[in-house]
């Protein structure tokens, strides 16, 4: 899943980017509101982590402009503890959730999982397709009741396909969701991860089917 992280503290932003990357997220990191606004005009994200105290353009203005453009990416706003008025304004402008600093990374991850789950119309924390199950809160795959161990990018590709089960996902869309803007690889790298996943899923009752001209779809049976 692809995230936009907007945080003016370079130290915090670097730490969050690294932690989120280790959990399989593709993270685009910016440090001011103007950069964030520009990216939200041109890029598509599964979720946005948005600090409200930003140089150039405040977080509330970034959020308002995004919603006025009908950008529906889920947004988790970051606020200083005690900034009740700012949190209320953010929620009224269309933020999906908030987190007060300082916070534990596990709480941020849980809130991101919840807002992305709701954005995909999933009402429960567990998504199932045949023998494949995905616990969205812990971002854990199991297959026939046993944990499915995947590399971060493999995990991200399978996550995107599962959250869009029954729908074809193009190579370009997969690349956009799995790799950040600073990635140096081309779209063909997606085929490598699809190949690896097919080996993992071989004869398990779940398969990745190629629909010519459309992309890939995850199917059971």
Secondary structure, 3 states (H helix, E strand, C coil): CEEEEECCCHHHHHHHHHHHHHCCCEEEEECEHHHHHHHHHHCCCCEEEEECCCECCCHHHHHHHHHHCCCCCEEEEEEECCCHHHHHHHHHCCCCEEEEECCCHHHHHHHHHHHHHHHCCCCCCEEEECCEEEECCCCEEEECCEECCCCHHHHHHHHHHHHCCCCCECHHHHHHHHCCCCCCCCCCHHHHHHHHHHHHHCCCCEEEEEECCCEEEEEEC
